Amino acid sequence: MQRKLDSASGWSTYDTFFGGGMMASAMKHSRLDDAAQAAARAERCLAALRTELADVPGIDVIAPRLAVGGLTRFVDIWFDNIFTDLAVRERITQAVHHVEQCRRLVSDVRVRLAQRAARDPATLSAIENERKHLLASG
């Protein structure tokens, strides 16, 4: 999704500031369509992650929506002007920001799970030692 948004952003820059015209708008929206498909896949993955982690205390997965929809395609392509170009560019920027937030969120979850996994064997070992001690003294 990040690569598709980067490509759409490049086309948006060309369209907005260098007079890209109808072809640049069409290419920009083609990349946005690809990004929207990637966003849908990412949303499904985040939903699965949320489900898998639902019973793990202390780890919440609340991610921003990644959808890239509603980008005024018709107006942007057929009535190409600086205002629609800037509006689409702002939406691309917001989508890039949301992707970065999701990447940080997933990275944070991975770190916290790794820390928890490293801590659990020590906890299990302590419980096992206490159990042995209780059985031996009882």
N, C-alpha and C positions, 0 to 999 in steps of 0.2 A: 504494500500500500504506500509505503514511504517513497519508493522509487517512482510509482505512478504519479503521486502528488508532486514530487520534484519535477517530473517531466511536464505535468500540467502547469506548474508554476513557471517553468521556463517559457512555455508557449504563451502563458498569460503575460509575462513580461514583454515578450516580443509583440503580442497583440496590443497591449496597453500603451507601450512607450515607443514602439517602432513601426506603428501603422500596419500591423499584421493582416488586418482585413478578415474576410470571410473564411479563407483557408486556415488561417491561424486559429480563429475561433473554433472551427470544426475540429482541428487537431487537439486543441485544448480540451474540448468536450469529450473527444474520444478517450483521452487520457483520464479524464474525470470519470467516465463510464467504467474504465478498467479499475480505477481506484475504488469506485463504489462496489464493484464485485469483490475486491479484496477486503473492503470494509465489512461486507456481509459475512465473509468467511471468518474474519477476525472476531466479529460480534458472536458468531456461533462458538468459536473457540473460547472466548471469554465467558460465555454462558456455561460451557462445559467445565471450565476451571472453577467458576463460582459454585457449581453443583458439587464438584469433587471436594472442594474445601469447606463446604457448608458445616461439616461436623468438626472442623479443626478450630478450636478456640483461639481467638486473638489474630486471626488472619481473615481480613475482609477484602473482598475484591469488588470494589465499586469503581467502575471505569467510566470515563465520559463516553457518550455516544460517538461512534465513528462514522455515521452516515454522511455521505457527501451529496445528498439529494437537493433538489430545489434550486438549481443553479441558473435559472432564467435562460435556458438554452436557446429558445426561439428568438427572444429579443436580442440576446448577445450575438447570435450568428446573423440574423437577417436585418436587424437595425443596429448594427455594430457601431457603438459610440463609447466614449471615454467613461461614461457613468456606469454602463453595464459591465464594461471591462474592469473597472475598479471594484464593483460589487462582487463580481466573480473572483477577482484576485483576493479580496478580503475573506471570502468563504474558503478559498484554498488555504490561506494562511491559518484560519481557525482549524481546519481539518488537520493541517500539519501539526499544530499545537496539541490537538487531541491525541494524535498518534504518538507524539513524544510523551504525553502524560501516560498513555497506556503502556508504552515501553518501560517507563520508569516504574509503574505499578507492578508489572509482571516481573521485572528485575528485583524489586523489593520483596515480592512474594517468594521468589526463588531463594534469596538470601535468608529470609526468615525461616523457610522450610529447611534449608541446609543447617542453620543454627540449631533448629529444633531437633533435627535428625542427629546432630553431633551430641546434643545434650541427653537424648533419650537413652542411649546405651549406658551412660553413667548412672542415670536414675534407676534403670532396671537392675544394674549391678548392685546398687545400694539396697534396693528392695530385696533382692535375692540374698544378700548377706544378712539383712535383718531377719528374713524368714529362717535362714539356717540357724542363726543365733537363738531365735525364739523356739525352734524345734529342739535344739540341743539343750536348752535350759528347762524345757517343759516336761 
